[in-house]
């Protein structure tokens, strides 16, 4: 009798029980400037240790194809299928590459996927979202059990599907003096508010929501006006002055007036939005530095207004994470417009560029353990939902024969 092969879930549970599970969080955000991979070691008791982080480039021609899609190129069913396949393989390969460089064997991958469409609350038929990068291709490329498609599960539970990261910010920043606000500056900006009351019997959980555009706007303007992927350090914006009339127009966008829970994406603040801003700037005769400075002012003011209007209390500190943390002009603008002390998440042990990938590694662990991750105060979803779908890795060569029925049993059943 050949023994039954070990199920991948059983192996991950055993590794978690021993505090040995190596988990990768894989992310390509709305900026799509590369594949962020974070490796962490997890244990069942909540122990974890960061192991490695790296941003790997998308291979060509996938990088160009993805850029075109995010800039508005329409896709047919064939193109969607091929892009989801190729992105999944790229995410899995990125996770495996970093694990091999760190000389580690992957047990589990949490893959966010690439968001190509996300409702903005105005879809009349109800919320929906689409992240490409099929989890089965991730699992086969990485050779590890994979959890993916987290946002769809949140929407199925009645939520916005974003910003999910607010769910686990209390775990990522356990010693942060409260009340505090954590601002992620990715393609879209989102904020998490940690209230001063830590009594779980009274604390409804963190409050989180999207505040509006960040790098989706700033990088889009840099590509249009500078011919560059981004405005390094915000240097061009620092030489300009924000145009008050244009800024006033932009701040009248209806998304800014919506109350949380709320989320948005590139379909609202992507290529078409950048083109509209560019057209108005040219009509006003603005030069590149003033256009970039106006974009920075819009991000800063939309965040400041959101904090003032929608948070239940004034934070003691505003902690920045995400790629926008490295834009000095934006950092300074946020400080001026919010009047709050600004810190990098690195001060609290979370590298700004690694926070989102780290979060999806956490979500993968919660998925395999069937632990609830939906919180009404974050996305509006009903409490108690488990986020993510599981994809099994390919069989190991040592397991292949064990799936065959031994000849004696086959004859008996025949």
N, C-alpha and C positions, 0 to 999 in steps of 0.2 A: 504494500500500500504506500503510495507516494503521499507525503504530507501536504496539507493544504497550504498554499502560499500565504505569506503575511500580507494583509491588506495595507495599502499605503496609509490609511487613516490610523490604523493600529500602530504603525511604526512611528508616526508623528506624535500620537498620544504618549507612547512610551518614552520618546525622546524629550517631550515636554515634562513628563513626570520626573525625569532625571535631571532636568535643567540644562539639557544639551541641545535643544532644537535650534538649528540654524535657519532663520527665516529671512527672506528677501522681500522688501517692499519696492515695487517698480512703478514709476510714475512718469507720464509725459503730460504736463499741464497745458493750460490754454495758450501758453507762449510757444509750446512745441519746439523749444530750443535744444532738446536733447532728451536722453533717457536717464532719469535719476534712479539710482539703485542704492538702497541702504540695506546692509546686512546687520542683523541683530541675533543675539542668543537669548532664547526665551525659556522660562520654566513655568510650570503650572501655578506655582505660588505667587506669580506676578513678577518674579525676578527677570531682569533683562540687562543685557550689556551690548552697547554699540560695538560693532566689529569693523565695519568699513563703509565708506560712502564714496560714490563716484558718479559723475555725469558722463555718459558715453554718447557719442554722436550717432544719429540715425545713419544707416548706410545709404549710399546712392544706388539707384535713383529714388529710393523710398523717401528720402528727405525732401527732395524737390516735389514729389507727388503729394506728400502731406502738406507742404507749404501751399501748394496750389489749392488744395481742398479747403484749407483753413482761410484762404483768401477769397473763397466764394465759388470755386469751380464746382459745377454740378456733377453729380455722380449717378450713374445708372446702377441697376441691381448687380451687374457683373463687376463693376468697378468697386462697389461697396464690399462684395464678397472677397475680391482679391486684396483690397487694402486691409480688411480685417484679418485675413490670413497672414499677410506679410508683417503687419504690425505685431500680431501675436508672436510670430517667430522672432521678430527683433527684440521684443520685451524679454522673452524667455532666454534668448541668446545673451542679452545684456546681463541678466541675473546670473547665468552660468559663468560668464566671463569674469565677473567680479569675484564670484566664489572661488574660481580656479586661481585667480591672482592672489587671493587670500589663503589659498590652500585649505579650503573648507568644502564640505559636502552639503549641498542644499537639502533641507527637509521639506520646506514649504515656501511658496511664493504667493504674495498678495499683489495682484496686478490691477492698477486703476484703469488701464486702457487710455485711449485718446478720445477725448470728447470732441465729437463733430457736430452735435446738435444738443441743445439744452433749452427747455422752455424758459420763458422769462415771466411766467405768471399770467401772460395774456393769451395763452393758447385756449380757445373756447371749449375744446373737447376735454381739457384737463391736462395735467402735467405729464411730460414724457422726456426721456433723455436717451442719448445714444453714444456709447463709448465703443470704439472699434479696437480690435486686438483680441481675437478669440482666445478664450482661456485654454481650450484644448491645444492650440498651437503653442501657447506659453508653456504649458505643462510638458509637452513633448520636446521643445527646444531646451528647456531648463532641466528636464529629467526629474521633476519634482511635482508633488501634489500642488495644485494651484487654486486659489480662491480669486474670483473676479466678479465684475458686474455688480458692484456694491450699490451704486446709485439707483439702479432699477428697483432693487428690493426696498429701498427707502420710499420711493414713489409709490410702489405697490401697497405700502403701509400707510399711505396718505400724506407723505412728506414731499418736500421740495426736491429731494435728491441731492441737495447741497445747502450749505457747506458742511460736509460730513466731519471734517477734521475737528470741529468744535466738540464732538462727542468725547474725545479722549484728551483734550487739552488739560483737564485737571490732572491726568496721569503723567503727561509729558512735562508739566510745570508744577509739581507738587509743592515746592517751597516758594513759589512766587507770592510776594506780599499782595494781599487783596484789599479792596477791589482792584482788579487789573483788567486790561484789555490786550488781547493778542491779535495783531493785524498781520494777515498773510497778504503779501504783495506779489501775487502771481499774475497771470493774464487778467484775472478778475481779482479785486480786493475783497477779502472777507474778514470779519472781526468776530472774536469770541470774547464774551464778558464773563469773568469769574467773580461772582458776588462775594461779599465779605462773610456771609453766613455759611459756614461749613457744616452746620448741623444737617445731616442727610434727611432727617425727618421733616425738616422745613425747607431745605434747599431743593428747588425743582430741577436743578442742573444748570449747566452753562447756557447762556443765551448766545446764539450765533446767527449770522446772516451775511449775505453779500452786500457790500456797500456801493459797488459800481466798477467801472473799468480801472485797470492799473496798467500792467505791461502790454496788454492787448492794444491799448491806445498808444502808449508811449513808444513801443517798438514799431507799431504801424506807422506812426509819424516819422520815426527815425528812418525807416525804409523808404518812405516817400520823399522826405525833405533832405536827408543826408546820404541816401544810398548805402546805409549801413544797417546791420542787424539790430543795433540798439545804440542809444546815446551813452557811451561809456562814462560812468561816474556822474551822469547828468551834466557833463561839461558844457554842451551846447546850450542847454536850458539855462545854465547859470549865467550865460552871457546875454540872455534876453530878458524881456519884461512881459508879463502876462497881459494880454489884451482884455481889458475889463468888459467891453461890449460883447466880445465873443464868449468869454467865460460866463457872463450872465445868461446868454442864450443856451449854452450847453447845460447849465445847471437847471434849466427848466424841463429837462427830460423827465417823463412821468415815472421812471423807475425810482428816482431819488425820493419821491413822495410816498411810495408804497411802504406800508408798515411790515415789519417782520412777522412771521417767517417769510423770507424772500430770497430768491437766487436768480442769477442771470448767466449769460455766456456770450460767446462770440457772435451768435445770431443777432444779438442786440448791440454789442459793443465791439464787433469785429471789423472786417475789411470795409463793409458798406458804411459803417459809422465813421471810420477813419477817412473815407473818401468824402463824406459830407463835411467833416471838420475841415479837411483840406480845401474844399471848394469855398467855404465861407472865409477861411483865412486868406485865400488868394483874392477873393472879392474885396477884402479889407486891406489888401496890399501889404500883408505881413511878410516878414523875412523868417528864415528857418529858426533862429534863436528865439524869437518871440512866439512862434508856433509851439516849439517844444516847451517853453516856459508856461504857455497857456495850458498845455496838456498836463504838466506837473501841477499847476494850480488847481485844475479841475479834479485831479485825483485827491489832492490835499484837502480841498474844500468839501468834496463829497464825503470824505471820511469824517472830517470835523463835524459836518452837519449831522451825519448818521449817529455819531457818538453823542452829540448834544440832544438829539430828538428821540432816540430809540433806546438808549441805555438807561437803566433804572437809577444809576448813580455815577458820579464822576470817578474814573479810574485814578489810582495813584500813579500809574505808569502805563505807557503804551509800548508793548514789546513787538518788535518787527521781525518778520521772517519772510522767506521767499526771495526771489531774485531781485525785487525792487529794493530790498534792504541795502544793496550796494550802490544805489543811485543817491549820491550825496545831495543833489538838488531836491529830490523828493523827501529825503530824510529831514532836511532843513525846513521845507515847506510844511510838512506835517507838524513839526515842532511849533512853528509860528501860528499855524491855523488852529491847532487843538489846544495850545498852551500847556501841553503835558510833557513831562520828562520822557525822552525816547531812549530805548535800549534795544540792542540786538538780542535775539533769542540765544545767541552764543554765550551771553553772560550767564544764562541759566542752564547751560549744558546741552542746548539743542542747536546745532549748526543751522543757520537760516535756510540754506539750500537743501537741507536734509529732512526738515520737519514733515513735509507731506509724504515722502517715501517711507519715513519711519512710521507714520500713521497707518499707511496701508499694510505694513507688516503686522502691526497690532490688529488691524481688522481681520487679516487672514487667520491669525491665531484665534480670535473670537469666533470666526466662522466655523473652524474645525471643532471647536469646543461647544458650538451651538449657544454661545452667550449673546444675550440681547445687546443691540447697539443703537437702537432708535430712541431718540429723546425728543419729546414734543417741543421743548424750548429751543432746540437747535434747528430742526427742519420742519417741525409741525407734524411729523409722523407719529402714529400711535406707539406708545411705549411697549417695548418687548419684542421688537422684530430683530431677527438674525439677518445680517447683511451678507450677501455674496452667494456665488454658485461655485461648486467644486468640480475641478477637472482632474482626472487621474493621469499620472505619468505613464509612459510606456512601460511594459513589463520588463523586468530585468531578465537577462538571459538565463539566470539560474532558476527563474520561475516558469519559464516557457513550458517545459515538459510537464510540470505539476498540474497544468490545466487539462491535460489529456486524460481520458478515462483509461485506466489500465486494461490490458487486453482481456484479463479474466473477468473483470466487471462488465466489459463490453459484451462478451459472449453470454454472460448471465442475463443481461438486459435484453439481448437479442432474442 
